Amino acid sequence: MAGRVATQVMRLCPGVRHSFFTPNICPAALLKITYLSTSSHDQSTETIQKPENGSLINNLTVLGVDIKMARRRQPGVLRKSITNEKCVVEFLRSKGANNNAIASIISRYPRAITRSSSHLEERWQLWRSIFKADSEIISIIQRSPESYFRSSDNENLEKNIRFLSSLGLTAADLHRMLATAPRTFSNSLELNKQMVTFLQDLAVSLAVQNPYEFVKRIITKNAYVLIRSTKRIKTNVEFFTEALKLSNSELIKLLQGHGAEILDLSSDYMKRNYKNMSEQLQSLGCTPEEVKKFFIDYPPAFFASFEKVSNKVDCLLEKDINIKQLLKKPRVLEFSAENLKNRIKELQKVGYDFRKHGITILDSSRRRFEAKLKKLNAGE
């Protein structure tokens, strides 16, 4: 035992001579020597953090910045000796942001105050090539400061705009993408190219006639696929195919439709939801083919809270609506359980027969529902 410990100590502390160790020295003593030697070394090499910049803290406090939040999110910024908060504030004011908005932006993303005025103006002009008004950009920055201030590489942003445009995406498409998933534009150009290549290869493997259109439709329906790994997207495609036993044509239809909207989500979460929902539907007498059709027609079932969806199903079944009717109109499940209960209650008051007339009326906008209800009350 002592021999093994001695060997370990000499490996950790090569400066200790082998002759120091004798068979009579107990292992515990050797371990103590090891601890003292290594802990002393660790303490001597520990880096000392710079203190926070008091002048910067005062400036940010005057601006109304939440210092506690800034310290929690990016503490290193508060220790910088040189920052650009005054110019950043003036820049944002010149674009229409008010003081409260500016304070909120810096509180949530302190690194914003490290950007130069020239960098910010150049980036602004690139964004303005997509948006028509400064107010639209300010609105996005207020919602997601990181989207504008995270990257310092304006050249990469410009290349991404050109690349995404080359895929056939229109100005309106880019506008929507930058408004909903701005991180796609701060991705490295290579990452975006990798995902596009993966989707094109997928289209070719499925014998899609126009791979470019296939990619365009997926990206316009869900830009978040560009900020996920190709591994995640591949895993989800394989899951859809295997779980639902989809043919190539069925998979293409799913991915170019509502399936694209969930392509970026966690496969583990979707697998759990699929398992739970499938078991419930089968317990209600649905065949495997009917379960498959339910998920194809209503992909949100893959990610919506199973408890909430299950509650809505139970709510409908309790009101003499059978499961076969629900399978024909699964999108009624997009309404809240409370909304469905209220609508059913109003329809029951006028003697509406769901078995005779179906449940299409439940799957309508508030305006259309109220208009239909008015006609039913009038006996039309």
C-alpha positions in Angstrom: 0.0 0.0 0.0 2.8 2.4 1.1 4.7 1.7 -2.1 1.7 2.5 -4.3 1.0 5.8 -2.4 4.7 6.7 -2.7 4.6 6.2 -6.4 1.5 8.4 -6.7 3.0 11.2 -4.6 6.2 11.2 -6.7 4.1 11.4 -9.8 2.2 14.4 -8.4 5.3 16.0 -6.8 8.3 15.1 -8.9 10.5 17.4 -6.7 10.3 15.0 -3.8 13.2 12.5 -3.7 12.5 8.8 -3.8 14.8 8.2 -0.8 12.4 10.2 1.4 10.0 7.3 1.4 10.7 4.3 3.5 8.6 1.2 4.2 7.9 2.5 7.8 6.1 5.7 6.7 2.4 5.2 6.9 0.1 5.9 3.8 -1.9 8.5 5.7 1.3 10.6 6.2 2.2 10.3 2.6 -1.3 11.5 1.5 -1.0 14.4 3.9 2.3 15.4 2.3 0.7 15.1 -1.2 -2.2 17.3 -0.1 0.1 20.0 1.4 2.2 20.0 -1.7 -0.6 20.2 -4.3 -2.8 22.6 -2.4 0.1 25.0 -1.9 0.8 24.8 -5.6 -2.9 25.5 -6.4 -2.9 28.6 -4.1 0.2 30.0 -5.6 -1.1 29.8 -9.2 -4.7 31.1 -8.4 -5.4 34.1 -10.5 -6.5 37.3 -8.7 -9.6 38.9 -10.2 -9.5 42.5 -11.0 -11.9 44.7 -8.9 -14.9 46.2 -10.5 -14.5 49.6 -12.2 -16.1 52.0 -9.6 -16.4 54.8 -12.2 -18.2 52.5 -14.6 -20.6 51.3 -11.8 -21.5 54.9 -11.0 -22.1 55.7 -14.7 -24.4 52.7 -15.2 -26.2 53.4 -12.0 -27.0 57.0 -13.2 -28.3 55.5 -16.4 -30.7 53.3 -14.4 -29.0 50.0 -15.2 -29.8 47.1 -12.9 -26.3 46.5 -11.6 -27.2 43.3 -9.8 -28.6 41.8 -13.1 -25.6 43.0 -15.1 -23.2 41.5 -12.5 -25.1 38.2 -12.6 -25.1 38.0 -16.4 -21.7 39.3 -17.5 -19.6 40.2 -14.5 -16.4 40.6 -16.5 -17.7 43.7 -18.2 -17.9 45.5 -14.9 -14.2 45.0 -14.3 -13.1 46.5 -17.6 -11.0 49.6 -17.3 -12.2 50.9 -20.7 -15.8 50.8 -21.9 -18.0 52.8 -24.3 -21.3 53.2 -22.4 -21.7 56.9 -23.2 -21.4 56.5 -26.9 -23.6 53.4 -26.9 -26.3 55.3 -25.0 -26.1 58.2 -27.4 -26.3 55.8 -30.4 -29.4 54.1 -29.1 -31.0 57.4 -28.3 -30.3 58.7 -31.8 -32.2 55.6 -33.1 -35.3 56.3 -31.0 -34.7 54.2 -27.9 -35.8 55.9 -24.6 -33.9 55.9 -21.3 -35.8 53.0 -19.8 -35.3 50.8 -22.9 -31.5 51.6 -22.9 -31.2 50.8 -19.2 -33.0 47.5 -19.8 -30.8 46.6 -22.8 -27.5 47.2 -20.9 -28.8 45.4 -17.8 -29.6 42.3 -19.7 -26.6 42.4 -22.0 -23.8 44.4 -20.4 -21.4 43.6 -23.2 -23.2 46.1 -25.4 -21.1 48.9 -23.8 -17.9 47.4 -25.2 -18.9 48.0 -28.9 -17.5 51.0 -30.8 -19.7 53.7 -32.4 -18.4 52.8 -35.9 -19.1 49.1 -35.4 -22.7 49.9 -34.2 -23.4 52.2 -37.1 -22.1 49.8 -39.7 -24.2 47.0 -38.2 -27.2 49.2 -38.1 -27.0 49.9 -41.8 -26.8 46.2 -42.5 -30.0 45.6 -40.5 -31.6 48.6 -42.2 -31.1 46.8 -45.6 -33.7 44.4 -44.3 -35.9 46.6 -42.1 -37.8 49.7 -43.3 -37.7 51.7 -40.0 -35.3 52.3 -37.1 -38.2 51.6 -34.7 -38.5 47.9 -35.9 -34.8 47.4 -35.1 -35.2 49.0 -31.7 -38.1 46.8 -31.0 -36.0 43.6 -31.7 -33.1 44.9 -29.6 -35.4 45.6 -26.7 -36.7 42.0 -26.9 -33.3 40.4 -27.5 -30.3 42.7 -26.9 -28.0 39.7 -27.6 -29.2 39.5 -31.2 -27.6 42.9 -32.0 -24.7 43.2 -29.7 -23.5 39.6 -29.4 -21.3 39.5 -32.5 -18.7 42.0 -33.4 -18.3 40.5 -36.9 -20.2 42.7 -39.3 -18.5 41.1 -42.3 -20.0 37.7 -41.2 -23.5 39.3 -40.9 -23.2 40.8 -44.4 -22.1 37.4 -45.8 -25.0 35.7 -44.1 -27.5 38.1 -45.6 -26.1 37.5 -49.1 -26.0 33.7 -48.6 -29.6 33.5 -47.3 -30.8 35.7 -50.1 -29.1 33.4 -52.6 -31.4 30.6 -51.4 -34.3 32.4 -52.8 -35.4 34.0 -49.5 -37.2 37.3 -50.1 -36.8 40.6 -48.2 -40.0 39.7 -46.4 -38.5 36.3 -45.4 -35.3 37.8 -44.1 -37.3 40.4 -42.2 -39.3 37.7 -40.5 -36.2 35.7 -39.8 -34.3 38.6 -38.3 -37.4 39.5 -36.2 -38.0 36.0 -34.8 -34.7 34.3 -34.9 -32.0 37.0 -35.1 -29.2 34.5 -34.0 -29.3 32.9 -37.4 -27.5 36.0 -38.7 -24.8 36.0 -36.1 -24.1 32.3 -36.7 -20.9 31.8 -38.6 -21.5 31.5 -42.3 -20.0 28.0 -42.3 -22.6 26.8 -39.7 -25.5 28.1 -41.8 -23.9 26.5 -44.9 -23.6 23.2 -43.1 -27.3 23.1 -42.2 -28.4 24.1 -45.7 -26.1 21.4 -47.2 -27.6 18.8 -44.8 -31.1 19.8 -45.8 -30.3 19.6 -49.5 -28.8 16.2 -49.0 -31.9 15.1 -47.1 -34.0 16.3 -50.0 -31.9 14.3 -52.5 -32.2 11.2 -50.4 -36.0 11.6 -50.4 -36.1 12.1 -54.1 -37.5 15.6 -53.8 -37.8 17.2 -57.3 -36.6 20.6 -56.2 -34.1 20.4 -53.2 -33.6 24.2 -53.2 -37.3 24.8 -52.8 -37.5 22.1 -50.1 -34.8 23.9 -48.0 -36.4 27.3 -48.5 -39.8 26.1 -47.3 -38.3 24.5 -44.1 -36.2 27.6 -43.3 -39.1 30.1 -43.9 -41.4 28.0 -41.7 -38.8 27.6 -38.9 -35.6 29.6 -39.0 -34.6 28.1 -35.7 -33.3 25.0 -37.5 -30.3 27.1 -38.5 -29.2 27.6 -34.9 -29.5 23.9 -34.1 -27.0 21.2 -34.9 -27.3 19.0 -37.9 -27.2 16.0 -35.5 -30.4 17.2 -33.7 -32.3 17.7 -37.0 -31.1 14.3 -38.3 -32.2 12.7 -35.1 -35.7 14.3 -35.3 -36.1 13.3 -39.0 -35.2 9.7 -38.1 -37.6 9.8 -35.1 -40.6 11.0 -37.3 -39.8 8.4 -39.9 -39.5 5.4 -37.5 -42.3 6.4 -35.0 -44.9 7.1 -37.6 -43.6 4.6 -40.2 -43.6 7.3 -42.9 -43.0 6.8 -46.5 -40.8 9.3 -48.4 -43.7 11.2 -49.7 -45.4 11.4 -46.3 -42.1 12.6 -44.7 -41.7 15.3 -47.4 -45.3 16.5 -46.8 -44.7 16.6 -43.0 -41.4 18.5 -43.2 -42.7 21.0 -45.7 -45.8 21.5 -43.6 -46.4 21.9 -39.9 -43.7 19.4 -39.2 -41.0 22.0 -40.0 -42.2 24.0 -37.1 -41.1 21.4 -34.6 -38.0 20.1 -36.4 -35.6 22.0 -34.1 -37.1 20.7 -30.8 -35.6 18.2 -28.3 -36.2 14.7 -29.6 -36.3 13.3 -26.1 -39.2 15.5 -25.1 -41.0 14.7 -28.3 -40.5 11.0 -27.8 -42.1 11.2 -24.3 -45.0 13.1 -25.6 -45.5 10.7 -28.5 -45.4 7.7 -26.2 -47.9 9.2 -23.8 -50.3 10.5 -26.4 -50.2 7.3 -28.5 -51.0 5.2 -25.4 -54.0 7.4 -24.6 -55.4 7.4 -28.1 -55.0 3.6 -28.3 -56.7 3.2 -24.9 -59.6 5.1 -26.5 -59.9 2.6 -29.4 -57.7 4.3 -32.0 -55.9 2.1 -34.5 -52.1 2.6 -35.2 -53.1 4.2 -38.5 -55.4 6.6 -36.8 -52.7 7.5 -34.3 -50.3 8.1 -37.2 -52.8 10.4 -38.9 -53.4 12.3 -35.7 -49.7 13.3 -35.4 -49.4 14.1 -39.1 -52.4 16.3 -39.0 -51.5 17.8 -35.6 -47.7 18.0 -35.1 -48.1 20.3 -32.0 -49.0 17.1 -30.1 -45.3 16.2 -30.3 -44.3 19.2 -28.1 -47.4 20.5 -26.3 -47.8 19.6 -22.7 -49.2 16.1 -22.6 -51.2 16.9 -19.4 -52.9 19.9 -21.1 -53.6 18.0 -24.3 -54.9 15.0 -22.4 -57.1 17.3 -20.3 -58.6 18.9 -23.4 -59.3 15.4 -24.9 -61.1 14.4 -21.7 -63.1 17.6 -21.7 -64.4 16.9 -25.2 -65.2 13.3 -24.5 -67.2 14.2 -21.4 -69.5 16.3 -23.6 -70.6 13.4 -25.9 -67.9 14.2 -28.5 -66.4 10.9 -29.7 -62.7 10.3 -30.4 -63.4 9.7 -34.1 -64.7 13.3 -34.4 -61.7 14.6 -32.7 -59.4 12.7 -35.1 -61.1 14.5 -38.0 -60.6 18.0 -36.4 -57.5 17.7 -34.1 -56.8 21.4 -34.3 -59.6 22.1 -31.9 -57.0 21.1 -29.3 -55.2 24.4 -30.0 -57.8 26.2 -27.9 -57.5 26.2 -24.2 -59.6 23.7 -22.1 -61.4 26.7 -20.6 -62.3 28.1 -24.0 -63.6 24.7 -25.2 -65.7 24.3 -22.1 -67.3 27.8 -22.6 -68.0 27.2 -26.2 -69.5 23.8 -25.6 -71.7 25.3 -22.8 -73.0 28.0 -25.1 -73.8 25.5 -27.8 -75.6 23.2 -25.4 -77.8 26.1 -24.4 -79.2 26.2 -28.0 -79.4 22.5 -28.3 -76.5 22.0 -30.6 -76.0 18.3 -31.5 -72.3 17.5 -31.9 -73.0 13.9 -33.1 -75.2 15.2 -35.9 -73.4 18.4 -36.9 -69.8 17.6 -35.9 -67.2 19.7 -34.1 -66.1 22.0 -36.9 -67.8 24.9 -35.1 -65.4 24.6 -32.2 -62.4 25.0 -34.6 -63.2 28.6 -35.6 -62.2 32.1 -34.7 -63.9 34.0 -32.0 -65.7 36.2 -34.5 -66.9 33.3 -36.6 -68.0 31.3 -33.6 -70.0 34.2 -32.2 -71.7 34.9 -35.6 -72.7 31.2 -35.8 -73.9 31.2 -32.2 -76.0 34.3 -33.0 -77.7 32.5 -35.9 -78.3 29.4 -33.8 -80.0 31.6 -31.1 -82.2 33.1 -33.8 -83.2 29.6 -34.9 -81.7 29.9 -38.4 
